[in-house]
Amino acid sequence: MTVGVALNAKDAPNEVDAAVQLAREAADDGLRSAWFGQTFGADSPQLAAIVGREVPGLQVGTSAIPVFGRHPLVVSSQALTAQAATHGRYHLGLALGTKLLTETGFGLPFERPIARLREFLTVLRQLTRTGAADFHGELLTATTPVPARVAGAEGGVPLLVAAMGPQALRASGELADGILPYLAGPRALAEHIVPAVTAAAEGAGRPAPRVVALVPGVVTDDVDSVRAELTESLAFYEQIPSYARAIELSGGRRAVDLAVIGDEKTVAAEVRRYRDAGATEVVFTTTEIAGDADRRRTWTLLGQLAG
C-alpha cells in the first residue's frame, strides 16, 4: 500500500511555486504521491504536470475533474500531456461533480450523471490508449479527424473515479482502473464499496481495481480545535447524497466523524484500518489545517508508513 497527500497551496503568493515546494517536502518525507483537487481555480492536470516534472519519482494525480463542463477530447489532451511531462507518473481522477457547482458554475443541467460518466470513460479509454476515438453516444460525441496521441504518453493514463454510490461503482469497475472514495471509512469500504467495484471489474473481465482512499486527517495534540475547524469545512459534503450515504455507511453522523485526528499512534492505527478494509492506497487531505508544524509532523508519520 502506498501513502500520499493532497496538496493545497491556494493561499500562497504563487500557487504553482508553493505546490512545487510542498511536493519536494512530501517526497523528502518519503511520501509516494501528491494529488490536486479541481474546482474553478488552478488547472489540476497542468499543476500535476509541473510538479511531477519538478519532483522526479513522485507520483502525481488529479482528484478529481468533474465530467460536466468538460469534453473528453480536451481532458484526454490535458492528461496525455501531463503523462508525457511526468514520464508515466500521472493519474487522472474524474468525478460526477455536484448539482450546485454544475448548474451554478456552468449553467448546465445536472442530469443523467451516471450515463455521462459511462460515455466519458468509454471515450477516454479509447483516446488515452490509442490516440483516436469514434464515439457517438446519447450525451457525447467524440471523433478524431486528426490524431489525438501525445508522444511520450503511449502507455496511456490510469483512469480513476471519485465513486461511492452503487451505480458509479459499477461504472467505475467496468470502465475505469480504480476509484477515489472520500469520506468513506473502513466499514463502508469493506462492506459496500470495495466489494461492489471489485465485482463489477470481475464481471467485465478487468483487473482488480485500485482503491485510493482519500482521508481528511492530521497528527496533532490540539484535537478539539482541529475537529471544530474540520466540522465547519467538511459540512458542505453532508448535503451531497453520495457523501451523506458514505458517511452513514461508515458509522458517522457528520463528515468530521470520518476525519483522522490525533497523535502518531492514533493516525497510524487508522491508516492500517483502511489498508485492512481494502484500500490499495491512502491519501491524506487537509493536513495543513492545524498549521505548518502539525502538517510536517503528519507527513513525517505518513512517510514512515509508506516506507
Summary of the structure (lengths in Angstrom):
residues: 307
radius of gyration: 18.4
end to end distance: 9.5
largest distance: 58.5
contacts: 1117
relative contact order: 0.14
helix: 49%
strand: 17%
